[in-house]
Amino acid sequence: MTHTVKQASKQASKQASKQASKQASKQASKQASKQASKQASKQASKQVQNLFLNRSFCAVLVRWA
C-alpha cells in the first residue's frame, strides 16, 4: 500500500516537473521570439529612417551646390 502511494507520488511529481519545464520552455521561447521580432522591427524602422534622413541630407547638399 505505502509503496503504491510512494510510486504514485513520485509519478505525479515527475509529471508536474515535466509539465512545468515544458511550460517554462514554451514561455521562454515565445518571449524570445517576441523580443527578437520587436528588435528586428525597431532596427528596420531605424534603418529606413536613416536612409530617409541621408537622402534628404543629400538632396539639401545637392540643392546648395
Residue frames relative to the residue before (quaternion, step in Angstrom):
aa qw qx qy qz dx dy dz
M 1.0000 0.0000 0.0000 0.0000 0.00 0.00 0.00
T 0.6977 0.4624 -0.2708 0.4755 3.57 0.72 -1.09
H 0.6158 0.5629 -0.3308 0.4409 3.53 1.07 -0.81
T 0.6521 0.5229 -0.2993 0.4601 3.58 0.99 -0.90
V 0.6481 0.5113 -0.3090 0.4723 3.57 0.96 -0.90
K 0.6434 0.5229 -0.3071 0.4671 3.54 0.97 -0.94
Q 0.6539 0.5228 -0.2921 0.4623 3.56 0.97 -0.95
A 0.6663 0.5042 -0.2889 0.4673 3.56 0.93 -0.95
S 0.6368 0.5305 -0.3081 0.4671 3.54 1.03 -0.87
K 0.6441 0.5241 -0.3011 0.4688 3.54 0.98 -0.94
Q 0.6588 0.5202 -0.2882 0.4608 3.54 0.97 -0.97
A 0.6653 0.5086 -0.2911 0.4626 3.56 0.92 -0.97
S 0.6426 0.5284 -0.3037 0.4644 3.53 1.01 -0.88
K 0.6456 0.5255 -0.2960 0.4684 3.54 0.99 -0.96
Q 0.6622 0.5161 -0.2865 0.4615 3.54 0.95 -0.98
A 0.6659 0.5091 -0.2919 0.4607 3.55 0.92 -0.98
S 0.6428 0.5284 -0.3054 0.4629 3.55 1.01 -0.87
K 0.6481 0.5208 -0.2985 0.4687 3.54 0.98 -0.97
Q 0.6616 0.5181 -0.2890 0.4586 3.56 0.95 -0.97
A 0.6632 0.5108 -0.2941 0.4613 3.56 0.92 -0.97
S 0.6470 0.5243 -0.3030 0.4634 3.54 0.99 -0.90
K 0.6469 0.5264 -0.2974 0.4647 3.54 0.98 -0.97
Q 0.6623 0.5155 -0.2840 0.4637 3.55 0.95 -0.99
A 0.6628 0.5111 -0.2956 0.4606 3.57 0.92 -0.96
S 0.6483 0.5230 -0.3035 0.4627 3.53 1.00 -0.89
K 0.6445 0.5275 -0.3001 0.4650 3.54 0.98 -0.96
Q 0.6638 0.5158 -0.2832 0.4616 3.54 0.95 -1.00
A 0.6623 0.5105 -0.2944 0.4626 3.57 0.92 -0.96
S 0.6457 0.5257 -0.3041 0.4629 3.54 1.00 -0.89
K 0.6499 0.5178 -0.3001 0.4684 3.55 0.96 -0.95
Q 0.6600 0.5205 -0.2882 0.4587 3.54 0.96 -0.99
A 0.6645 0.5058 -0.2952 0.4642 3.57 0.92 -0.96
S 0.6462 0.5239 -0.3076 0.4618 3.55 0.98 -0.88
K 0.6452 0.5272 -0.2989 0.4652 3.54 0.99 -0.95
Q 0.6656 0.5153 -0.2831 0.4596 3.54 0.95 -1.01
A 0.6639 0.5090 -0.2954 0.4614 3.57 0.92 -0.96
S 0.6448 0.5234 -0.3073 0.4647 3.55 0.99 -0.87
K 0.6463 0.5259 -0.2982 0.4656 3.54 0.98 -0.96
Q 0.6645 0.5171 -0.2840 0.4586 3.54 0.96 -1.01
A 0.6638 0.5095 -0.2944 0.4616 3.57 0.91 -0.96
S 0.6457 0.5233 -0.3070 0.4637 3.55 1.00 -0.87
K 0.6457 0.5218 -0.3014 0.4689 3.55 0.98 -0.94
Q 0.6589 0.5225 -0.2908 0.4565 3.55 0.96 -0.99
A 0.6631 0.5063 -0.2980 0.4638 3.57 0.90 -0.96
S 0.6418 0.5278 -0.3105 0.4617 3.56 0.98 -0.88
K 0.6426 0.5300 -0.2996 0.4653 3.54 1.02 -0.92
Q 0.6655 0.5106 -0.2969 0.4563 3.57 0.95 -0.94
V 0.6425 0.5116 -0.3182 0.4735 3.57 0.98 -0.85
Q 0.6382 0.5288 -0.3084 0.4669 3.54 1.01 -0.88
N 0.6592 0.5076 -0.2988 0.4674 3.58 0.93 -0.92
L 0.6335 0.5337 -0.3167 0.4622 3.54 0.99 -0.90
F 0.6599 0.5113 -0.2927 0.4664 3.54 0.94 -0.97
L 0.6619 0.5036 -0.2987 0.4680 3.59 0.94 -0.92
N 0.6471 0.5200 -0.3139 0.4608 3.58 0.97 -0.87
R 0.6606 0.5029 -0.3064 0.4657 3.57 0.94 -0.86
S 0.6422 0.5174 -0.3155 0.4694 3.54 1.00 -0.87
F 0.6493 0.5246 -0.3033 0.4596 3.54 0.97 -0.93
C 0.6505 0.5074 -0.3056 0.4754 3.57 0.97 -0.88
A 0.6352 0.5327 -0.3217 0.4575 3.57 0.97 -0.85
V 0.6453 0.5116 -0.3097 0.4754 3.57 1.00 -0.84
L 0.6547 0.5127 -0.3060 0.4635 3.58 0.94 -0.89
V 0.6487 0.5142 -0.3111 0.4669 3.56 0.97 -0.89
R 0.6429 0.5302 -0.3194 0.4511 3.58 0.98 -0.82
W 0.6808 0.4934 -0.2830 0.4615 3.56 1.00 -0.85
A 0.6457 0.5658 -0.3217 0.3993 3.56 1.01 -0.81
